[in-house]
């Protein structure tokens, strides 16, 4: 197996560049901040960005925890990548990671300066230092739901789709190239914790319910407001129709997926309750909402 190191100072954009570099050079596996990413999928490890402190994050990134290290070693043996790129802040760091995982030192060394301009690195530093943004070189759907930080890009993607700005075509690409990267803010970020207001949850439900307006009208929306074990209840006025129950189930699933995809919140349940029955479409939409 060929081992390649990709190094650069913290905040210079290594993780952002990693996906494109791996694709262009044919590297089929990446080690980044405690994760093993194989052909674009997270297959083992724990992200250092989900740690509660920088000290724990560093220990995770260096595979100092036995269970974590053994899990990734087993996955490397199982998937047998032909080439593996190790991302780190220095040659010393990538050498330590290789040693911890029972691998030889890198056969090739690539530096962030080899693939980016000074302007690119300055912009990456701005996103990291001024906005607290960190990148994981994997799709948002591949990240575990107990991730300790929160996802930043999916929120924008959700609202873009809501206002009709989503671009049809290849879901893995946009105007800026591949999108299989996820922007997050770790729990240890000094920018503080992340909360979503009740009004945002209400707006998500309202937007999700629009395509079911022929059978359902949302009358009330409630959530317990918790980041972990969030519970959402939606009261609806429903048309007396055989397809109404199917619409309720579809709405329940759409709301769950929308909240899960735009946040790192653990969704305990989404409940749809029929609080009123309407005899026809006009009756469904004529009564004033509570």
N, C-alpha and C positions, 0 to 999 in steps of 0.2 A: 504494500500500500504506500502510495506517495503521500508524504506529509508536507504541507505548505503552511508557512506562518504569514499572517497578515497583521501588521502592527502599525501603531500610531498613538499619539497622545490621546488621553481621554477627551471626548467631545469633538474629535476631528472628523467624525462621520464614517467610521469603519463599518459599523453594523448596517448603516444605510447603503454603503457601497458593496457590501458583502454579497448580496443576492446577484447583482449584475456581474460582479467579478467571477463568482462561481459559475454562472451561466456561460459567460464568454470563454472561460478557461476550461470548462468541463469538469469542475470539482463537484463531486456528487454528495459530499458531506461537509458540514460546518460545525465547529465547536465554538460557541459564543456565549459568554456569561453563564456557563453552567448547563447549557442546552446542547444536545446533539440533534442537528437538523439534517435529515437525509432526504435528498431530492425534494426539497421544499416543505417537508413535513417534520414536525417535532416528534421524534421517536423515543427520546429518553432525556432524563435530567430535569432540573428545576432551574428556573430563571433566577439569576442573582438579583434581578430588578424587582422581584416580589419580596425580597428580604426587608425586615423592619429597620435594619441599621446598615450603615456602610461597612462595618466590620464583618457582619454576617454575609453581606454581599460579596466581599472579597474572598472570604473563606469558601463560599459556594462557587465563585468563578474559578478558584484554584483547585476545586475538587478535594477539599480537606475533610469532608464528611464521608465516612465509610460507605454508608448505604447509597448515597448519591453517586459516589465514584464507582462502586460496583455495578450499579444499574447502567451507567453509561458504558463501562467496559464490556458488559454483557451484550449491550445493543450493538457496539462496534463489531464484536465477534459474530453476532447474528446477521447483521446486514452486509458485512464484508464490503465496505466502500472501496473503490479503486483509488480514490484520492480524498484526502481530508484536509480542510483548511482550518487552522486554529487561529482565532482572533485574540489579540492581546495588546497591551499598551507598550510592551517592550519585548525584545528577543528573550530576555531572561524569563519573563512571564510565560511566553509560549513554550519555552523549554521546560519550565516547571510543569505546565499542564500536560505536555507530552509525556513526561516522566511519570506523573501521577496516573495517567491512563495506560501505562505500560507500553508506550510508543517510542520510537526512536526520534532523535531531534529532526527538525524540519529539513527536507531535502532542498527546499527553495524558500527564499524569504522575499516577501512583497511588502512594501511600505506604503502608507497612505499617500505620501508625496508622489509615488509612482503613478497613481491613478486619479488624483484630484489636483485642482489648482489652489493657489493660496486663497482665492476668493471663495472657492467651495468650502475650504476648511474654516474660514472666518464665518460663513453662514451657518455651518454646522455648530460651531462654538456658540453662536448667538442662540440657536434653538435649544442647545443644551443648558447654557448658563443663564440665559434671560427668560426662557420659557419652560425650563424643566423637562424638555422633551427627550425621551430616550427611544431608540429604535430596536426592535427585535426582528431579525431577518426571516420572518415567517408570517403566513396569513393570520388574521385576527381569529378566525375560526379554529385555528390549531392551538390557541393558548388555553391553558386550563382555566376553568371558571373561578377557581379560588385565587387567581392572580391578585396580588396585594395592592397594586397600583390601579390605574384606570386607563382605558383606551381613549385616545384623543381623536384619531381620524374617523372612526365609525360614527361619531356624533355628527360630524360635518356631512358624511356620506348619507346619513339618514335624512337630514334636512334637505340636502340637495335633491334626493329622490322625491321628497315630499312636495317640493315646489316645481318638480318636473324638469330638473336639470341633469338627471341621470343620462348617461350616454349609452346607447345600445351597442352591442358588439361583444367583443371578447371581454368577459368579466375579469380577466387577469391582467388587463392592461388599461391605462388611461393615457392622457396627453403627455404625461411625464415618464412613460415607460412602465415596467413591471410594477404591480402594486402588492406583491407578496412580501410586504414589510408592514409591521404594525408599530405605530407611534404610541408610547405609553408614558405615564408619569409614575415613577416608583413610589412606594410607600415612604422610603427614606428621603424623598425629595423635600427640600426646605420650603417648597411652595405650599405645603400644608395638605390637608385631607380634601377629598373630593365629595361633594354632595350634589344631589339633583333635587330641584325644588318640586313640590307637588304639582305645580302648573306644567312643568315639563312632562311629567308622567301623564297628566290629563291631555296634553297636546298629542303625545304619542298615541294614546287611545283614540282620540278624535280622528287623527289622520288614518289610523289603521281601520277605523269603522266606516270610513267614507264609501268603500267599495261594497259594503253590505247595506247601504241605505235603502235598498228596495224591500228589505225585510226587517231591519233593525234600526233603532234610534237610541243612542246612548243617553240615558237619563241621569246617571250619576257615576262618578269614578272615585275610588278610594284606594290608598295604599298605606302600609304601615310606615313608610319612609325609611326603612332600615337598609343599610348597605349590604348587610348579610341577612339571609332569610327574609327577603322582601316578599310580601304578600299583596296582591292586587285584586280588588273586587270591582266588577263592572256591572252596574244595573242597567238593563236595557228594556225598552218598549218594543215588543215583537209583533210582527204580523201573524195573524192566524193562518198559517200556511204549512204544508208538509215539509218544506225545505228550510224552515226557520231554525230548527235544531242544528242542522248542518252548518248554517251560517254562524250560529253561536260558537260551535266548536272551531270553525275556521278563524273567527275573530279571536278566540282564546289563544290559538296557536300563533297568530300574527303578532299579537301584543307581546306574548312571551318572547318570541324571536327578536322583535324590535328592541325590547329593553335589554335582553341578554347580549345582543350584538353591539349595542352602542355603549355598554358599561361593563364593568367587571363585577357588577352586583350578582349575588347568588339569589336567583328567583325561586322562592319556596313554592309559590302557587299563583296561578292566574285563574280567577273564578268569574264566570259570566252568569248573572242571575236575571231571569225574566221577571220583572216587577209589574208588568202591565201587558195586556193583549189588545191589539187593535184589529178591528174587523176588516179593514181594507187599507189601501195605500194612503188615501186622503186622511183617514182617521189616524193613521200612524204618524203623519207629519203635521197634523193640525193642532194638536194639544201642546201647550206651553211646557218646555222642559223645566224640571225642578232645579 
